[in-house]
Amino acid sequence: MVTKITSLAIEEGAVTSATIATGAVTVEKIYVEGISASGVTTATNIADGAANRIAYQQAPGQTTFVTAPTTATTYLQWNGSAFTWASSVGPQGPTGPSGANGTIGVDGATGPQGPQGPSGASVTGPQGPQGPAGSSITGPQGPQGPSSITAVSGQANSNTDFLGLPVGTTAQRPGSPANGYMRFNTTIGYGEIYSSSAGQWLQFGANPVLDVEYLVVAGGGGGSASHGAGGGGGGYRAGTLSSLNVLTAYTVTLGAGGAASGIASSPGGDGNNSIFSSITSGGGGGGGAGYNTSPTTGRSGLATNGNGGGAGGGNAAGSGGAGNGAGNAGGSSVSNGTAGAGGGGGGAGGAGSNATGAGSGSATGGQGGIGLANSISGSSTYYSGGGGGGGWTTNGAAGGLGGGGKGGNPYAAGAEASAGTAGTANTGGGGGGSGDGSLRSGGAGGSGIIILKYLSLYTATFSVGITSSTITLGGYKISSVTAGTGTVTFTVT
């Protein structure tokens, strides 16, 4: 049941908060005349109301609002005409004593980063001092690159195609080549490599060649008996054979000396030829027959360059044998009625001397011709001297320098005349003629010699049957052949 309440029914001051029990009056329980329950709203719904505003009755039928201040510790007061907000703070009193310092607060949060400032001007400062030198560090070796001509030493070349060499003519060879330089020579159509020890370019696909200096001396001629003549010195040849091939056998023959004559009616034997490859030296001619009733001529030297033997002495004078080529002739003999003296054999450096004293009782044999000196062995030595002629009343004549034998001495005071002296072995000297005794023979001719000089890069190998010796001197080898016949082959050491 709803009781109707009017202003006439309520005595002024009769209704207070003290006379209304809590919750006793609600909107639903109050009916105001002229106002329906649905027309009552809460303060939050007053027209023109808003948050933080206080409504008050400004005049009859007029409601207005006071807006809450934004400053704390203020209060609402009536200034006589309107509500205003006033500070609750009274006038400032005197300053009190300073309180103790409070504790330091915690650091505040870092604020946001400000915007980037403008770029500064670019200024280069002075250069600083140089730092210390860094240590040298060698990195690991990289993989092998493709083969090149500048770096193939000690490396296997697996390429099956080709390796290019410089190509040019003989005239385009380098002026100062070093050992191992390689190129293809279009002039000769061969590849070639330079050997500093050989001092020359050696061809690929062809045997290396070498130059050989030589001395070839043949055997000297034998001297004759009884007023005999000296034999001629063996032929003498010296020079250089160029471009001999290695691994090729070359002929070598050492000429022996000619045999001595032991009877008056026979001349001395001719010396034997000496041969190296294409070089032949002829043997010396034997001395002409000794005591005789007709002139006897010395035997001629053999080809090439053999020296002639001297003429034998006897009842008639004779002439010396002719030299061959560059060989020299032997000397002539003299007659002294029933006897005489023989001439000297020719030498490589000069003819044999003639016998002297014709028609007198003091016939003298002629001296042997001088030989020639050569230093191929390392020292100067004479070779191929002629043998001296035998005397009749004076001692025999001297042999020529270069191994020539001396002539024999005559019969004296019951002593038989002496035999002629043999030529010196391995000089090619001619043998000396004997003195006037019929029982004495002339001297045999000396054997020849072959000396070869070549670069020490090579080795000379002589076949069985040849007697030889080799020395090394100043980058060269010197081989001397003193006997035998066979071949020599050169190889690269």
C-alpha positions as CSV (number, residue, x, y, z in Angstrom):
1,M,0.0,0.0,0.0
2,V,1.3,3.4,-0.8
3,T,0.5,6.3,1.5
4,K,0.1,9.7,-0.1
5,I,2.4,12.3,1.6
6,T,1.9,15.9,1.0
7,S,3.6,19.0,2.3
8,L,0.5,19.7,4.4
9,A,0.9,16.3,6.1
10,I,4.4,16.8,7.2
11,E,5.2,19.2,10.0
12,E,8.3,21.3,9.4
13,G,11.2,19.6,11.1
14,A,9.2,16.4,11.8
15,V,11.3,14.4,9.4
16,T,15.0,14.1,10.1
17,S,17.6,11.6,9.5
18,A,17.2,10.5,13.1
19,T,13.5,9.6,12.6
20,I,14.1,7.7,9.4
21,A,15.5,4.3,9.7
22,T,18.2,3.3,7.3
23,G,16.7,1.9,4.1
24,A,13.2,2.9,5.2
25,V,12.7,5.4,2.6
26,T,13.4,4.5,-1.0
27,V,12.2,5.8,-4.3
28,E,9.8,2.9,-4.6
29,K,8.3,3.6,-1.2
30,I,7.7,7.4,-1.6
31,Y,5.0,8.9,-3.7
32,V,5.1,12.7,-4.2
33,E,2.1,14.2,-5.6
34,G,2.6,15.3,-9.0
35,I,5.9,13.5,-9.3
36,S,6.0,9.9,-10.5
37,A,8.5,7.5,-9.1
38,S,9.9,7.2,-12.6
39,G,10.7,10.9,-12.7
40,V,13.1,10.8,-9.9
41,T,16.8,10.4,-10.9
42,T,20.1,10.2,-9.2
43,A,22.4,13.1,-8.9
44,T,24.6,11.7,-11.6
45,N,21.8,12.2,-14.0
46,I,21.0,15.9,-13.2
47,A,20.8,17.9,-16.4
48,D,24.1,19.7,-17.2
49,G,25.8,17.5,-14.5
50,A,29.3,16.3,-15.1
51,A,32.1,14.6,-13.3
52,N,33.6,16.6,-10.4
53,R,30.7,19.2,-10.3
54,I,28.5,20.0,-7.3
55,A,24.9,21.0,-7.8
56,Y,23.3,23.6,-5.6
57,Q,20.0,25.7,-5.6
58,Q,21.0,29.1,-6.8
59,A,17.4,30.5,-6.8
60,P,13.9,29.2,-6.7
61,G,13.5,26.9,-9.7
62,Q,17.2,27.3,-10.7
63,T,19.9,24.8,-10.1
64,T,23.6,25.5,-10.8
65,F,26.9,23.7,-10.4
66,V,30.2,24.4,-8.7
67,T,33.2,22.7,-10.5
68,A,35.6,20.9,-8.2
69,P,39.0,22.6,-8.1
70,T,42.2,21.1,-9.5
71,T,44.2,22.1,-6.4
72,A,44.3,19.8,-3.5
73,T,43.6,21.0,0.2
74,T,40.9,23.5,-0.8
75,Y,37.4,23.9,0.7
76,L,34.0,25.3,-0.5
77,Q,33.0,28.6,1.2
78,W,30.2,31.2,0.8
79,N,31.5,34.6,0.1
80,G,28.1,36.2,0.7
81,S,26.9,36.0,-2.8
82,A,28.2,32.7,-4.2
83,F,30.0,29.5,-3.4
84,T,33.8,29.7,-4.0
85,W,36.8,27.5,-3.4
86,A,39.3,28.7,-0.9
87,S,42.7,27.4,0.1
88,S,42.9,25.6,3.4
89,V,46.4,27.0,3.8
90,G,46.6,29.9,6.3
91,P,49.1,32.7,6.0
92,Q,52.7,31.7,6.0
93,G,54.3,31.4,9.4
94,P,57.8,31.9,10.2
95,T,60.3,29.5,8.7
96,G,61.0,26.7,11.0
97,P,64.3,25.1,11.5
98,S,65.7,22.9,8.6
99,G,64.8,19.3,9.0
100,A,67.2,16.5,8.5
101,N,68.1,15.5,5.0
102,G,66.0,12.8,3.8
103,T,67.3,9.6,2.2
104,I,68.4,9.8,-1.4
105,G,65.7,8.8,-3.7
106,V,66.2,6.1,-6.3
107,D,67.4,7.1,-9.8
108,G,64.6,8.1,-12.1
109,A,64.0,6.3,-15.3
110,T,66.1,7.3,-18.3
111,G,64.2,9.7,-20.5
112,P,63.7,9.1,-24.2
113,Q,66.7,9.8,-26.5
114,G,66.6,13.3,-27.9
115,P,66.7,14.0,-31.6
116,Q,70.1,13.8,-33.5
117,G,72.0,17.0,-33.6
118,P,73.3,18.5,-36.8
119,S,76.5,16.9,-38.3
120,G,79.7,18.6,-37.1
121,A,82.3,20.0,-39.5
122,S,84.9,17.4,-40.8
123,V,88.3,18.3,-39.4
124,T,91.3,16.1,-40.1
125,G,93.8,16.2,-37.3
126,P,97.6,15.9,-37.7
127,Q,99.0,12.5,-38.7
128,G,100.1,10.5,-35.7
129,P,103.5,8.9,-35.4
130,Q,104.2,5.7,-37.4
131,G,103.4,2.6,-35.4
132,P,105.9,-0.2,-34.9
133,A,106.6,-2.5,-37.8
134,G,104.3,-5.5,-38.0
135,S,105.6,-9.0,-37.8
136,S,106.1,-10.9,-41.0
137,I,103.7,-13.7,-41.3
138,T,103.8,-16.2,-44.1
139,G,100.5,-17.7,-44.9
140,P,100.1,-21.3,-45.9
141,Q,101.1,-22.2,-49.5
142,G,98.3,-22.1,-51.9
143,P,97.4,-24.9,-54.3
144,Q,99.7,-25.4,-57.3
145,G,98.7,-23.3,-60.3
146,P,99.1,-24.3,-63.9
147,S,102.6,-25.2,-65.1
148,S,104.7,-22.4,-66.4
149,I,108.2,-22.2,-67.9
150,T,109.4,-20.1,-65.0
151,A,108.6,-22.6,-62.3
152,V,108.9,-26.2,-63.3
153,S,112.1,-27.2,-61.5
154,G,111.6,-30.3,-59.4
155,Q,108.1,-30.7,-60.6
156,A,106.6,-33.5,-62.6
157,N,104.9,-32.3,-65.8
158,S,101.8,-34.3,-66.4
159,N,100.9,-32.4,-69.6
160,T,101.0,-34.6,-72.7
161,D,100.8,-31.8,-75.2
162,F,104.0,-29.7,-75.5
163,L,106.4,-27.4,-73.7
164,G,107.2,-24.3,-75.8
165,L,110.8,-23.3,-76.3
166,P,112.1,-20.0,-77.7
167,V,112.6,-20.2,-81.5
168,G,115.3,-18.4,-83.5
169,T,118.3,-18.7,-85.8
170,T,121.9,-19.3,-84.9
171,A,122.6,-15.6,-85.2
172,Q,119.8,-15.0,-82.6
173,R,121.4,-17.1,-79.9
174,P,121.9,-15.1,-76.6
175,G,125.2,-13.3,-76.4
176,S,126.1,-14.6,-72.9
177,P,124.4,-18.0,-72.5
178,A,124.3,-19.8,-69.2
179,N,124.5,-23.5,-68.5
180,G,121.2,-25.2,-69.3
181,Y,119.7,-22.6,-71.7
182,M,117.4,-24.3,-74.2
183,R,116.0,-23.2,-77.5
184,F,115.0,-24.4,-81.0
185,N,117.5,-23.4,-83.7
186,T,115.8,-22.8,-87.1
187,T,119.1,-22.6,-88.9
188,I,120.1,-26.2,-88.2
189,G,116.5,-27.5,-87.5
190,Y,117.3,-28.9,-84.1
191,G,116.6,-28.1,-80.5
192,E,119.7,-27.2,-78.6
193,I,121.0,-26.8,-75.0
194,Y,124.0,-24.8,-73.9
195,S,126.7,-26.5,-71.9
196,S,129.1,-24.2,-70.1
197,S,131.6,-27.0,-69.5
198,A,131.7,-27.8,-73.2
199,G,131.6,-24.2,-74.1
200,Q,129.1,-24.7,-76.9
201,W,125.5,-25.4,-77.8
202,L,124.7,-29.1,-78.0
203,Q,122.0,-30.3,-80.4
204,F,118.9,-32.4,-79.3
205,G,118.5,-35.5,-81.3
206,A,122.1,-35.5,-82.4
207,N,125.3,-36.8,-80.8
208,P,127.3,-34.0,-79.1
209,V,130.4,-33.0,-80.9
210,L,133.8,-32.0,-79.6
211,D,137.0,-30.5,-80.9
212,V,140.2,-32.4,-80.4
213,E,143.6,-30.8,-80.5
214,Y,146.2,-33.3,-81.7
215,L,149.9,-34.0,-82.2
216,V,150.7,-37.0,-84.5
217,V,154.4,-38.0,-84.9
218,A,155.4,-41.1,-86.9
219,G,158.3,-43.4,-86.2
220,G,161.8,-42.2,-87.2
221,G,163.9,-43.9,-89.9
222,G,166.7,-46.4,-88.9
223,G,170.4,-45.5,-89.3
224,S,172.7,-47.5,-91.7
225,A,175.9,-49.5,-90.9
226,S,179.6,-48.9,-91.8
227,H,180.2,-45.2,-92.5
228,G,176.4,-45.1,-92.2
229,A,173.9,-42.3,-92.5
230,G,171.3,-41.0,-90.0
231,G,167.7,-41.9,-90.4
232,G,165.1,-39.2,-91.0
233,G,162.8,-38.0,-88.2
234,G,159.2,-39.3,-88.3
235,G,156.5,-37.1,-90.0
236,Y,155.1,-34.4,-87.7
237,R,151.5,-33.0,-87.8
238,A,149.7,-30.8,-85.3
239,G,146.4,-29.1,-85.3
240,T,142.7,-29.5,-84.3
241,L,140.0,-31.8,-85.6
242,S,136.6,-30.1,-85.1
243,S,133.2,-31.5,-84.6
244,L,134.1,-35.1,-83.8
245,N,131.1,-37.1,-82.7
246,V,130.8,-38.8,-79.3
247,L,130.2,-42.5,-79.3
248,T,132.1,-42.8,-82.6
249,A,135.2,-45.0,-82.8
250,Y,138.2,-43.3,-84.5
251,T,141.3,-45.1,-85.7
252,V,144.5,-44.8,-83.7
253,T,147.8,-46.3,-84.9
254,L,151.1,-45.6,-83.3
255,G,154.1,-45.8,-85.7
256,A,157.1,-47.8,-84.6
257,G,160.7,-46.7,-85.5
258,G,162.5,-48.1,-88.5
259,A,164.9,-51.0,-88.0
260,A,168.6,-50.4,-87.9
261,S,170.8,-51.8,-90.7
262,G,173.4,-54.2,-89.6
263,I,175.3,-54.7,-92.9
264,A,177.0,-52.2,-95.1
265,S,175.1,-52.9,-98.2
266,S,171.6,-52.3,-96.7
267,P,170.0,-49.0,-95.8
268,G,168.2,-48.4,-92.5
269,G,164.5,-49.3,-92.3
270,D,161.8,-46.6,-92.8
271,G,159.8,-45.5,-89.8
272,N,156.1,-46.5,-89.6
273,N,153.1,-44.1,-90.1
274,S,151.1,-42.8,-87.1
275,I,147.4,-42.3,-87.6
276,F,144.6,-40.5,-85.7
277,S,141.2,-40.4,-87.5
278,S,141.9,-38.7,-90.8
279,I,145.4,-37.5,-89.8
280,T,148.4,-39.5,-91.0
281,S,152.0,-38.7,-90.4
282,G,154.5,-40.6,-92.6
283,G,157.5,-42.5,-91.3
284,G,161.0,-41.1,-91.6
285,G,163.2,-42.4,-94.4
286,G,166.0,-44.8,-93.5
287,G,169.7,-43.9,-93.8
288,G,171.3,-44.8,-97.1
289,A,173.6,-47.9,-97.3
290,G,177.1,-47.4,-96.0
291,Y,180.4,-48.6,-97.3
292,N,179.9,-49.3,-101.1
293,T,181.4,-48.9,-104.5
294,S,178.6,-46.7,-105.9
295,P,176.7,-43.7,-104.6
296,T,173.8,-44.5,-102.3
297,T,170.9,-42.1,-101.7
298,G,169.1,-41.8,-98.5
299,R,165.6,-43.0,-98.4
300,S,162.8,-40.5,-98.8
301,G,160.4,-39.7,-96.1
302,L,156.9,-41.3,-96.3
303,A,153.6,-39.5,-96.7
304,T,152.6,-37.3,-95.0
305,N,155.5,-35.1,-94.0
306,G,158.1,-37.8,-93.5
307,N,161.7,-36.6,-93.4
308,G,164.3,-38.1,-95.7
309,G,167.2,-40.2,-94.5
310,G,170.8,-39.1,-95.0
311,A,173.0,-40.6,-97.7
312,G,175.4,-43.4,-96.8
313,G,179.2,-42.8,-97.0
314,G,181.5,-45.0,-99.2
315,N,183.6,-45.0,-102.2
316,A,181.2,-42.6,-103.9
317,A,179.2,-39.7,-102.5
318,G,175.4,-39.8,-102.5
319,S,172.5,-37.4,-101.8
320,G,170.1,-37.4,-99.0
321,G,166.6,-38.7,-99.3
322,A,163.8,-36.2,-100.0
323,G,161.3,-35.1,-97.5
324,N,157.6,-35.6,-98.1
325,G,155.2,-32.7,-98.0
326,A,156.5,-30.5,-95.2
327,G,159.3,-33.0,-94.4
328,N,162.9,-32.1,-94.8
329,A,165.6,-33.9,-96.8
330,G,168.6,-35.8,-95.4
331,G,172.2,-34.7,-95.8
332,S,174.5,-35.9,-98.5
333,S,177.6,-38.2,-97.9
334,V,181.3,-37.8,-98.8
335,S,183.8,-40.2,-100.2
336,N,187.4,-40.6,-99.3
337,G,188.7,-43.0,-101.8
338,T,187.7,-46.3,-100.3
339,A,185.6,-45.0,-97.4
340,G,183.7,-41.9,-96.4
341,A,181.1,-40.5,-93.9
342,G,177.3,-40.5,-94.0
343,G,174.9,-37.5,-94.0
344,G,172.5,-36.6,-91.2
345,G,168.8,-37.5,-91.4
346,G,166.3,-34.7,-92.0
347,G,164.3,-33.4,-89.0
348,A,160.8,-31.8,-88.8
349,G,162.4,-28.4,-88.2
350,G,165.3,-28.6,-90.7
351,A,167.3,-30.7,-93.2
352,G,170.0,-33.0,-92.2
353,S,173.6,-31.7,-92.5
354,N,175.9,-32.9,-95.2
355,A,179.0,-35.0,-94.3
356,T,182.3,-33.1,-94.7
357,G,186.0,-33.9,-95.4
358,A,185.7,-35.4,-98.9
359,G,189.0,-36.6,-100.3
360,S,190.8,-36.2,-97.0
361,G,191.7,-38.5,-94.2
362,S,189.2,-37.0,-91.8
363,A,185.7,-37.4,-93.2
364,T,183.0,-36.3,-90.7
365,G,179.4,-37.3,-90.7
366,G,176.6,-34.8,-90.9
367,Q,174.4,-33.7,-88.0
368,G,170.8,-34.7,-87.8
369,G,168.2,-32.0,-88.6
370,I,166.4,-30.3,-85.8
371,G,162.9,-31.2,-84.8
372,L,159.9,-29.1,-83.8
373,A,158.8,-28.1,-80.3
374,N,155.2,-28.5,-79.1
375,S,153.5,-27.8,-75.7
376,I,150.3,-29.9,-76.1
377,S,151.5,-32.2,-73.3
378,G,151.7,-29.2,-70.9
379,S,155.4,-28.5,-71.4
380,S,157.4,-27.6,-74.5
381,T,159.0,-30.7,-76.0
382,Y,160.9,-31.3,-79.3
383,Y,159.9,-34.1,-81.6
384,S,161.1,-35.6,-84.9
385,G,164.8,-34.9,-84.9
386,G,167.1,-36.5,-87.6
387,G,169.8,-39.1,-86.8
388,G,173.5,-38.1,-87.0
389,G,175.8,-39.6,-89.6
390,G,178.7,-42.0,-88.7
391,G,182.3,-40.8,-88.9
392,W,185.3,-42.3,-90.5
393,T,188.2,-40.8,-88.6
394,T,186.3,-38.5,-86.2
395,N,183.5,-39.2,-83.8
396,G,180.0,-39.5,-85.1
397,A,177.8,-36.5,-85.5
398,A,175.1,-35.5,-83.0
399,G,171.5,-36.2,-83.7
400,G,169.0,-33.4,-84.2
401,L,167.1,-31.9,-81.2
402,G,163.9,-34.0,-80.9
403,G,165.1,-37.5,-80.2
404,G,167.6,-38.0,-83.1
405,G,170.3,-40.6,-82.3
406,K,174.0,-39.8,-82.4
407,G,176.3,-41.3,-85.2
408,G,178.8,-44.0,-84.2
409,N,182.4,-43.4,-83.6
410,P,185.2,-44.8,-86.0
411,Y,187.6,-47.7,-85.5
412,A,190.5,-46.6,-83.2
413,A,193.6,-48.4,-81.9
414,G,192.3,-51.8,-82.5
415,A,188.9,-51.1,-81.1
416,E,185.9,-51.7,-83.3
417,A,183.8,-48.7,-84.3
418,S,180.7,-48.0,-82.3
419,A,177.2,-48.5,-83.4
420,G,174.8,-45.6,-84.1
421,T,172.6,-44.6,-81.2
422,A,168.8,-45.3,-81.5
423,G,166.4,-42.5,-81.8
424,T,164.5,-41.7,-78.5
425,A,161.3,-43.7,-78.0
426,N,158.0,-41.7,-78.5
427,T,159.7,-38.7,-80.1
428,G,160.0,-40.0,-83.7
429,G,163.7,-39.3,-83.8
430,G,165.9,-40.9,-86.5
431,G,168.5,-43.5,-85.6
432,G,172.3,-42.6,-85.9
433,G,174.6,-44.2,-88.6
434,S,177.4,-46.4,-87.3
435,G,181.1,-45.7,-87.5
436,D,183.5,-47.1,-90.1
437,G,183.8,-50.6,-88.8
438,S,182.0,-53.2,-90.8
439,L,180.8,-55.1,-87.8
440,R,178.7,-52.3,-86.2
441,S,175.1,-51.4,-87.1
442,G,173.2,-48.2,-87.2
443,G,170.7,-47.2,-84.5
444,A,167.0,-47.9,-84.8
445,G,164.6,-45.1,-85.3
446,G,162.5,-43.9,-82.3
447,S,158.8,-44.7,-82.1
448,G,156.3,-42.0,-82.7
449,I,153.7,-40.5,-80.4
450,I,150.0,-39.4,-80.6
451,I,148.8,-36.8,-78.1
452,L,145.1,-35.7,-77.9
453,K,143.8,-32.7,-75.9
454,Y,140.1,-32.2,-75.3
455,L,137.7,-30.7,-72.7
456,S,137.5,-32.5,-69.4
457,L,133.7,-32.9,-70.0
458,Y,134.6,-35.8,-72.2
459,T,136.3,-39.2,-71.6
460,A,138.5,-40.9,-74.2
461,T,138.3,-44.7,-74.2
462,F,141.0,-46.7,-76.1
463,S,140.5,-50.2,-77.4
464,V,142.4,-53.2,-76.2
465,G,146.0,-53.3,-77.7
466,I,146.6,-49.5,-77.3
467,T,149.0,-48.3,-74.6
468,S,147.9,-44.9,-73.4
469,S,147.8,-42.5,-70.4
470,T,145.6,-39.5,-69.6
471,I,146.1,-36.5,-67.3
472,T,143.8,-33.5,-66.5
473,L,145.3,-30.1,-66.8
474,G,143.4,-26.7,-66.7
475,G,140.0,-28.0,-67.6
476,Y,141.3,-30.3,-70.3
477,K,142.2,-33.9,-70.5
478,I,145.4,-34.9,-72.3
479,S,145.7,-38.5,-73.6
480,S,149.1,-39.8,-74.9
481,V,149.3,-43.0,-77.0
482,T,152.7,-44.6,-76.9
483,A,152.1,-48.0,-78.6
484,G,149.6,-50.2,-80.4
485,T,146.8,-49.9,-82.8
486,G,143.0,-49.8,-82.4
487,T,140.4,-47.1,-81.8
488,V,139.4,-44.3,-79.5
489,T,135.8,-43.4,-78.5
490,F,134.8,-40.2,-76.8
491,T,131.9,-40.0,-74.4
492,V,130.4,-37.3,-72.2
493,T,131.4,-37.8,-68.6
